[in-house]
Amino acid sequence: MSTLQLASELESLNRLDKFMEDVRKKYVLDDDTFARMLTCTNEACINAIVHGNKSDKKLRVYINLELNRDGFLVIQIGDEGQGFDYENVADPTTTENREKTSGRGIYIIRKLADRCLFNSIGNQIELHFKI
């Protein structure tokens, strides 16, 4: 298992990029899989920092990654926030939401990951990518 902890500030995403590059090398990921994985992981970490932990630098974002026996890389991203109602996220493709400048992260993640799960309170996401 590979792990990483980030402070809740957007500058921490530089460490995430390095972590993901190491994952790419370790598992010899093709360009498409890596691009999907990197996009989803960045989106989830931004959500954890900004929405989950409210950019409180004392709070952490936790990333765990492992290869399961079914050939999926599983990435768990959690924050120390109160969570959110992941079942009632606005659809950014509807007319009333298309012009909004935010609210697309979960939609993008659900489209790009092979599987996307949340814990019961919504402060941890689990992303699955077939490799």
N, C-alpha and C positions, 0 to 999 in steps of 0.2 A: 504494500500500500504506500502511495505517495501522499504526503500531506503538506499543507501550506496554511499559514495564518496571516491575515492582512489587517492592518489598522483600517478603520472606517474613514478613509480619505481617498479620493480618486487617484492621487499620486501613487497609491499602492498597486494600482493596476499594472505598473511596469514590472513589478515582481511576479505578477500573474503571467504576463507574457513570457518571461524567462522560464517559469515553471512549465508552461504549456509547450514551449520549444523543447525542453528536456523530455517531456512526455512524447512528443512527436518523434524524437530520435530513438527513445527507448523502445517504442512499439512500432516503429517504421510505418507511420501513418501516411496514406495517400493524401494528395492535396485537397480533394473534396471533403473527406472525413475530417481532416484537420481544420479546414475553414469552417465547417459546420460546428465542430467542437469548440473552436476558439470564439466564434460569434456567440454561441449559447453561454459559454462560461463567462465571457465578458459581460453580457447582458445580465446574467444572474448575479454576478458580483456587484455590478453597478446598482441593481435593485437592492441588494443586501446592504450596501454602504449607504445609499441615499434614502431609501424608503424604510428598510428594516431597522438599521442602526441610526438613522437620522444624522449621518455624518459625524457622529460622536466618536472622536479619536480614541476614547478609552474603551470602546467596544470593538470586538473582533469579528471578522468574517472567517469562517473555517472551510477549507477545501480538502476533501479526501478523494482520492482516485484509486481505483483498482480494476484489474481485469477479472471478470467473473468466469466461471467454468463454461458458460454458454458462448463465450467469445465476444462479450460486450465490455467496453470500457465504461465503467460506472463512475460518474463524478457527483459527489454530494457537496452541496454548497449550503452553508447555514449561517445565520446571523443571530445576534442576541436580542433582536427586537420582539415585538408582541405578535408578529405574524400578520396575515391578511387572509381575506376570503378569496382564495384562488379559484373557487367555482363560479364567482360572479365578477369576473374581469370584463370590462367593456370591450366589445369587438371593434378594433380600430378600422375595420373595413366598411362599417356602416356610414351612411351619409352624415350623421351628426358628429361622428368622431374622425372623419378623414382629415380635417383641417387642423386637428389638435397636434401640438408639437411633442407630446409624450403619450405613453400608453401603448406602445407597440412591443415592448420587451418580451412579455409572456407569450404573446401571439407568435413572435419570431421563434422563440425557444420551442414552442409546441410544433411549429412547422419543420424545424431543422433537426431536432433530436429524434432518434428512433423511438424513444420512450421518455416521458416526463412525468415524474411523480412528486407530490408534495406530502410533507408530514401533516398531521391533523390540524395544527394551528397555522401552518403556512409560513414558518420561518426557516424551513429547510426544503430544498429542491434536490431531486435526484435525476440526473440525466444519463441516458443509456445510448451508446453508440456502437454499432456492430463494426468490428474490425476484422 
